[in-house]
């Protein structure tokens, strides 16, 4: 009865917490186990612990997050008058629980994914796979025109420059420059619209893209941009599908197309509304020159062509050593879009954050140092923000907290 009286003070958050944690007692211990009742008492004692006891247990030097307890600014060295939440906010998201109210907050250690640096003018390699490596993006006339049209319209809408693109049957490769610093919004709209159109085109029920997060690799040097442009073009050859990159029947960017190609595509009539002004009848995708300083456009094309030739030679040797038979473009056009790729790939491979190119040792260590400094500064600012400080300044490359919560970022 006493425990029920405690729950009456703040019923919703405490009941949510008890609903999640108390069933663990039944799963871990048998019904007549001698430790089952003491475990229940221990959990109840922890939930009813005062703020001073929580401060003693957790300490003030650790990173904290709001849990279901009355807010106490003294836990983080603040004053009783400091507001725990920003003006007008009612709820925040938690890494542990879906809802946390501003009247029921105590700081506990946080666990979230690593932040991503997003700044205007950054160049990236984008990769995303289809669900279970299904050939939903199999090259054909309708799909090629659909993807080029959507990429042209959405990239212009978000101010993203496209330098290279290769659309494989199971994944995509994009080399782009984010001019405005809104890459997440560009990727969200592009992948959502492509998925909706592919569902209608293929008559596919279910997810189109894989549930894993999109691979976004920052290209920090000219060598990295050149290598990734050649890598994306050589992908069909490396996979043993065609002998040379120019034989790929899908959307691809060859060295001669860099900074010069202009692809015109018509609006797909099977999905997009022709009365909607957001979707014009035709769209033009212009492949922009990569923003490389002190490197001419002709030098970029020659360097990408040399790198592509090297990758094709290595791929031919590997295909020959494995005894593979190259499928060829004619076979690819007849491939069922509902089949899955049979080749094995390493599980839980590392997803790189940046690339600097071969032999760029100084650039590599500079990139590591920059990312570490950003993550440390971001984590310190986020911990302070979670504990009630709304005047904290986040590092400049912060994106989500600035766009969603309106936090302040440093000018440089």
C-alpha positions as CSV (number, residue, x, y, z in Angstrom):
1,X,0.0,0.0,0.0
2,X,2.9,2.3,0.8
3,X,4.4,1.7,-2.6
4,X,1.1,2.5,-4.3
5,X,1.1,5.8,-2.4
6,X,4.5,6.6,-3.8
7,X,3.3,5.9,-7.3
8,X,0.3,8.3,-6.9
9,X,2.7,11.3,-6.8
10,X,3.9,10.8,-10.3
11,X,1.8,7.9,-11.7
12,X,2.6,7.9,-15.4
13,X,6.4,7.9,-15.6
14,X,6.8,5.5,-12.6
15,X,4.3,3.1,-13.9
16,X,6.0,3.1,-17.3
17,X,9.3,2.4,-15.6
18,X,7.9,-0.4,-13.3
19,X,6.1,-1.9,-16.3
20,X,9.5,-2.2,-18.1
21,X,11.7,-3.4,-15.3
22,X,9.7,-5.4,-12.8
23,X,8.9,-8.2,-15.2
24,X,12.6,-8.9,-15.4
25,X,12.3,-10.2,-11.9
26,X,9.9,-13.0,-13.1
27,X,12.1,-13.9,-16.0
28,X,15.4,-14.1,-14.1
29,X,14.3,-15.8,-10.9
30,X,11.9,-18.7,-10.3
31,X,8.7,-18.1,-8.4
32,X,9.9,-19.5,-5.1
33,X,13.5,-18.3,-5.4
34,X,14.8,-16.9,-2.1
35,X,16.2,-13.8,-3.8
36,X,13.1,-12.9,-5.7
37,X,11.5,-10.8,-2.9
38,X,14.8,-9.0,-2.0
39,X,15.3,-8.0,-5.6
40,X,11.8,-6.5,-5.7
41,X,12.6,-4.5,-2.5
42,X,15.9,-3.3,-3.9
43,X,14.2,-2.0,-7.1
44,X,11.5,-0.3,-5.1
45,X,14.1,1.3,-2.8
46,X,16.1,2.5,-5.8
47,X,12.9,4.1,-7.4
48,X,12.0,5.8,-4.1
49,X,15.5,7.0,-3.3
50,X,15.8,10.8,-2.7
51,X,17.8,13.1,-4.9
52,X,20.6,13.3,-2.4
53,X,21.1,9.5,-2.5
54,X,21.0,9.5,-6.3
55,X,23.7,12.2,-6.3
56,X,25.8,10.1,-4.0
57,X,25.4,7.0,-6.1
58,X,26.0,8.6,-9.5
59,X,28.4,11.4,-8.7
60,X,28.6,14.7,-10.4
61,X,31.6,14.0,-12.7
62,X,29.8,11.5,-14.9
63,X,27.6,12.3,-18.0
64,X,24.0,12.3,-17.1
65,X,20.5,12.0,-18.7
66,X,17.1,12.8,-17.4
67,X,15.1,9.8,-15.8
68,X,11.9,9.6,-13.9
69,X,12.8,11.7,-10.8
70,X,11.9,15.2,-9.6
71,X,14.5,17.6,-11.1
72,X,17.2,18.7,-8.7
73,X,19.7,21.3,-10.2
74,X,22.1,20.7,-7.4
75,X,22.9,17.3,-9.0
76,X,24.8,19.1,-11.7
77,X,26.1,22.0,-9.7
78,X,23.2,24.3,-10.8
79,X,21.0,26.6,-8.8
80,X,17.4,25.9,-7.8
81,X,16.2,28.7,-10.1
82,X,17.8,27.2,-13.3
83,X,15.2,25.8,-15.7
84,X,15.5,22.1,-16.4
85,X,14.1,22.4,-20.0
86,X,14.0,24.9,-22.8
87,X,11.0,27.3,-22.9
88,X,7.9,25.6,-24.3
89,X,9.2,22.0,-24.3
90,X,7.1,19.3,-22.6
91,X,8.9,16.0,-23.3
92,X,12.3,14.8,-24.4
93,X,13.4,11.6,-26.0
94,X,15.4,9.1,-23.9
95,X,17.9,6.4,-24.9
96,X,16.2,4.1,-22.4
97,X,12.5,5.1,-22.2
98,X,10.2,6.8,-24.7
99,X,8.8,9.6,-22.6
100,X,10.4,11.7,-19.9
101,X,8.5,14.5,-18.3
102,X,10.1,17.8,-17.1
103,X,8.7,17.3,-13.6
104,X,10.2,13.8,-13.2
105,X,13.8,14.2,-14.2
106,X,17.1,12.9,-12.7
107,X,20.4,12.6,-14.5
108,X,21.7,9.1,-15.4
109,X,24.5,8.1,-17.8
110,X,23.6,8.5,-21.5
111,X,24.3,6.2,-24.5
112,X,23.6,7.5,-28.0
113,X,25.2,7.1,-31.4
114,X,28.2,9.1,-32.4
115,X,27.4,12.5,-33.9
116,X,28.2,13.2,-37.6
117,X,29.9,16.4,-38.8
118,X,27.7,18.3,-41.3
119,X,29.1,21.6,-42.6
120,X,28.5,23.5,-45.9
121,X,30.9,22.6,-48.6
122,X,31.8,19.1,-47.4
123,X,32.1,16.3,-50.0
124,X,30.8,12.8,-49.2
125,X,30.6,9.3,-50.6
126,X,27.0,8.0,-50.1
127,X,26.2,4.3,-50.1
128,X,23.0,2.5,-49.3
129,X,21.8,-1.0,-49.9
130,X,18.4,-2.5,-50.7
131,X,16.6,-4.8,-48.3
132,X,18.4,-8.1,-48.0
133,X,20.4,-7.3,-51.1
134,X,17.4,-7.8,-53.4
135,X,17.8,-6.7,-57.1
136,X,15.1,-4.1,-56.8
137,X,17.3,-1.5,-58.6
138,X,18.0,-3.8,-61.5
139,X,18.9,-1.6,-64.5
140,X,16.2,-1.0,-67.1
141,X,14.9,2.1,-69.0
142,X,12.1,3.0,-66.5
143,X,14.2,2.6,-63.4
144,X,17.2,4.5,-64.8
145,X,15.0,7.4,-65.9
146,X,13.2,7.4,-62.5
147,X,16.4,7.6,-60.5
148,X,18.0,10.3,-62.7
149,X,14.8,12.4,-62.5
150,X,14.5,12.1,-58.7
151,X,18.2,12.8,-58.1
152,X,18.1,15.9,-60.4
153,X,15.0,17.4,-58.8
154,X,15.8,16.7,-55.2
155,X,19.5,17.7,-55.4
156,X,18.5,21.0,-56.9
157,X,15.9,21.5,-54.2
158,X,18.5,21.0,-51.4
159,X,21.5,22.7,-53.1
160,X,23.5,19.5,-53.4
161,X,26.1,19.2,-56.2
162,X,26.3,15.7,-57.8
163,X,29.8,14.7,-59.1
164,X,29.4,11.0,-59.7
165,X,26.7,8.4,-59.4
166,X,26.5,4.6,-59.9
167,X,23.3,2.7,-59.4
168,X,23.9,-1.0,-58.9
169,X,21.0,-3.5,-58.8
170,X,21.4,-3.8,-55.0
171,X,22.8,-0.5,-53.9
172,X,23.7,3.1,-54.8
173,X,26.9,5.1,-54.8
174,X,26.9,8.9,-54.8
175,X,29.7,11.4,-54.7
176,X,28.2,14.8,-53.7
177,X,29.0,18.1,-52.2
178,X,26.7,19.6,-49.6
179,X,26.7,23.3,-50.4
180,X,24.1,24.4,-47.9
181,X,24.8,21.9,-45.1
182,X,21.6,20.0,-45.3
183,X,22.7,16.6,-46.4
184,X,20.4,14.6,-44.0
185,X,17.3,16.3,-45.4
186,X,18.5,15.6,-48.9
187,X,19.1,11.9,-48.2
188,X,15.8,11.5,-46.3
189,X,13.8,12.9,-49.2
190,X,15.7,11.1,-51.9
191,X,15.6,7.6,-50.3
192,X,12.0,8.0,-49.3
193,X,10.8,9.1,-52.8
194,X,12.9,6.4,-54.5
195,X,11.5,3.7,-52.2
196,X,7.9,4.8,-52.9
197,X,8.4,4.9,-56.7
198,X,10.2,1.5,-56.7
199,X,7.4,-0.1,-54.7
200,X,4.9,0.9,-57.4
201,X,7.2,0.1,-60.3
202,X,8.2,-3.4,-59.0
203,X,4.8,-4.1,-57.3
204,X,6.9,-4.7,-54.2
205,X,5.3,-5.0,-50.7
206,X,7.7,-4.2,-47.9
207,X,10.8,-2.1,-47.3
208,X,13.1,-1.2,-50.2
209,X,16.2,0.1,-48.4
210,X,18.1,-1.9,-45.8
211,X,17.5,-1.0,-42.2
212,X,21.1,-0.1,-41.5
213,X,22.0,3.5,-41.6
214,X,23.3,5.1,-44.7
215,X,27.0,5.0,-45.1
216,X,28.3,8.7,-45.3
217,X,32.0,9.0,-45.8
218,X,33.6,12.4,-45.7
219,X,36.2,12.9,-48.5
220,X,38.8,15.2,-47.0
221,X,41.4,15.3,-49.7
222,X,41.6,15.5,-53.5
223,X,43.1,12.0,-53.6
224,X,40.1,10.7,-51.7
225,X,37.6,12.3,-54.1
226,X,39.5,10.9,-57.2
227,X,39.7,7.4,-55.7
228,X,36.0,7.3,-54.7
229,X,34.9,8.5,-58.1
230,X,36.8,5.7,-59.7
231,X,35.7,3.2,-57.1
232,X,32.0,3.9,-57.8
233,X,32.5,3.6,-61.5
234,X,34.4,0.3,-61.2
235,X,31.8,-1.3,-58.9
236,X,30.1,-3.3,-61.7
237,X,33.5,-4.6,-62.8
238,X,34.6,-5.5,-59.3
239,X,31.3,-7.4,-58.8
240,X,32.0,-9.5,-61.9
241,X,29.0,-8.2,-63.8
242,X,30.6,-6.6,-66.8
243,X,34.1,-6.5,-68.3
244,X,34.5,-2.7,-68.3
245,X,32.7,0.2,-66.6
246,X,31.3,1.6,-69.8
247,X,29.4,-1.7,-70.4
248,X,27.2,-1.2,-67.3
249,X,23.6,-0.7,-68.6
250,X,22.5,1.2,-65.5
251,X,23.2,4.7,-64.3
252,X,26.9,5.3,-64.0
253,X,29.5,8.1,-64.3
254,X,32.5,7.6,-66.5
255,X,35.7,9.8,-66.4
256,X,34.6,11.5,-69.6
257,X,31.3,12.6,-67.9
258,X,32.9,14.4,-65.0
259,X,31.9,18.0,-65.0
260,X,30.4,17.8,-68.5
261,X,27.4,15.3,-68.6
262,X,23.9,16.7,-68.6
263,X,21.2,14.0,-68.4
264,X,17.6,14.9,-69.1
265,X,14.8,12.7,-67.6
266,X,11.1,12.8,-67.8
267,X,8.7,12.6,-64.8
268,X,7.6,9.0,-64.2
269,X,3.9,8.9,-65.0
270,X,3.1,5.8,-62.8
271,X,3.5,7.6,-59.4
272,X,4.3,11.3,-59.3
273,X,1.4,13.8,-59.7
274,X,1.6,15.8,-62.9
275,X,-0.5,18.6,-61.3
276,X,2.1,19.1,-58.5
277,X,4.4,22.0,-59.3
278,X,7.2,20.4,-57.2
279,X,7.6,17.7,-59.9
280,X,8.2,19.3,-63.3
281,X,7.7,17.4,-66.5
282,X,11.4,17.1,-67.2
283,X,14.5,17.5,-65.0
284,X,18.2,17.9,-65.9
285,X,21.0,16.3,-63.8
286,X,24.2,18.2,-64.4
287,X,27.4,16.5,-63.1
288,X,29.4,19.2,-61.4
289,X,33.1,19.4,-61.3
290,X,34.5,18.2,-57.9
291,X,35.5,21.2,-55.7
292,X,39.2,20.4,-55.8
293,X,41.6,23.3,-55.2
294,X,44.7,23.7,-57.4
295,X,43.6,20.8,-59.7
296,X,42.3,21.4,-63.2
297,X,39.2,19.6,-64.6
298,X,41.3,17.8,-67.2
299,X,43.7,16.5,-64.5
300,X,40.8,15.2,-62.5
301,X,39.5,13.2,-65.5
302,X,42.9,11.8,-66.3
303,X,43.5,10.8,-62.6
304,X,40.1,9.1,-62.3
305,X,40.6,7.3,-65.6
306,X,44.0,6.0,-64.4
307,X,42.5,4.9,-61.1
308,X,39.6,3.2,-62.9
309,X,42.0,1.3,-65.2
310,X,43.9,0.1,-62.2
311,X,40.8,-1.1,-60.4
312,X,39.5,-2.9,-63.5
313,X,42.8,-4.7,-63.9
314,X,42.7,-5.9,-60.3
315,X,39.1,-7.0,-60.7
316,X,39.9,-9.0,-63.9
317,X,42.7,-10.8,-62.0
318,X,40.4,-11.6,-59.1
319,X,37.6,-12.8,-61.3
320,X,40.0,-15.0,-63.2
321,X,41.5,-16.4,-59.9
322,X,38.1,-17.2,-58.5
323,X,36.9,-18.8,-61.7
324,X,33.9,-16.6,-62.1
325,X,32.0,-16.1,-65.4
326,X,31.2,-12.5,-66.2
327,X,27.4,-12.1,-66.5
328,X,27.3,-9.4,-69.1
329,X,24.8,-6.6,-69.8
330,X,22.3,-8.7,-71.7
331,X,21.9,-11.2,-68.8
332,X,21.5,-8.3,-66.3
333,X,18.5,-6.9,-68.2
334,X,16.8,-10.2,-67.8
335,X,17.5,-10.6,-64.1
336,X,14.5,-10.9,-61.8
337,X,14.2,-7.8,-59.5
338,X,12.9,-10.1,-56.7
339,X,16.0,-12.3,-56.4
340,X,18.8,-11.7,-53.9
341,X,22.5,-11.4,-54.5
342,X,24.3,-14.7,-53.8
343,X,27.8,-13.4,-53.1
344,X,28.9,-13.5,-49.5
345,X,29.9,-10.3,-47.8
346,X,31.7,-9.9,-44.4
347,X,29.3,-9.3,-41.6
348,X,29.8,-6.4,-39.1
349,X,32.4,-4.7,-41.3
350,X,33.6,-1.3,-40.2
351,X,31.7,1.7,-41.6
352,X,34.3,4.4,-42.1
353,X,33.6,8.1,-41.2
354,X,36.2,9.7,-43.5
355,X,38.6,8.9,-46.3
356,X,41.9,10.7,-47.2
357,X,43.3,8.5,-50.0
358,X,46.3,6.2,-50.2
359,X,49.6,7.5,-48.7
360,X,48.0,10.6,-47.1
361,X,49.5,10.0,-43.6
362,X,49.4,13.6,-42.4
363,X,45.9,14.1,-43.6
364,X,44.8,10.9,-41.9
365,X,46.0,12.0,-38.5
366,X,44.7,15.5,-39.0
367,X,41.2,14.0,-39.8
368,X,41.3,11.8,-36.7
369,X,42.3,14.7,-34.5
370,X,39.5,16.9,-35.9
371,X,36.8,14.3,-35.4
372,X,38.0,13.5,-31.9
373,X,37.9,17.2,-31.0
374,X,34.4,17.5,-32.5
375,X,33.0,14.5,-30.6
376,X,34.5,15.6,-27.3
377,X,33.1,19.1,-27.6
378,X,29.8,17.8,-28.8
379,X,29.5,15.3,-25.9
380,X,30.3,18.0,-23.3
381,X,27.8,20.4,-24.8
382,X,25.1,17.7,-25.0
383,X,25.6,16.6,-21.4
384,X,25.3,20.2,-20.2
385,X,22.2,20.7,-22.4
386,X,20.5,17.6,-21.0
387,X,21.2,18.8,-17.5
388,X,19.4,22.1,-18.0
389,X,21.9,24.5,-19.5
390,X,20.3,26.2,-22.5
391,X,23.1,28.7,-23.1
392,X,25.6,26.1,-24.0
393,X,27.4,26.5,-27.4
394,X,27.7,23.3,-29.6
395,X,30.6,22.8,-32.1
396,X,30.0,24.3,-35.6
397,X,29.5,21.1,-37.4
398,X,26.5,20.1,-35.2
399,X,23.4,19.5,-37.3
400,X,20.5,17.6,-35.6
401,X,20.6,19.6,-32.3
402,X,20.7,22.8,-34.3
403,X,17.9,21.9,-36.7
404,X,15.5,20.2,-34.2
405,X,16.2,21.9,-30.9
406,X,17.6,25.2,-32.1
407,X,20.8,25.1,-30.1
408,X,23.6,27.7,-30.6
409,X,26.7,26.7,-32.5
410,X,30.1,28.3,-32.6
411,X,30.8,30.5,-35.6
412,X,34.2,28.7,-36.3
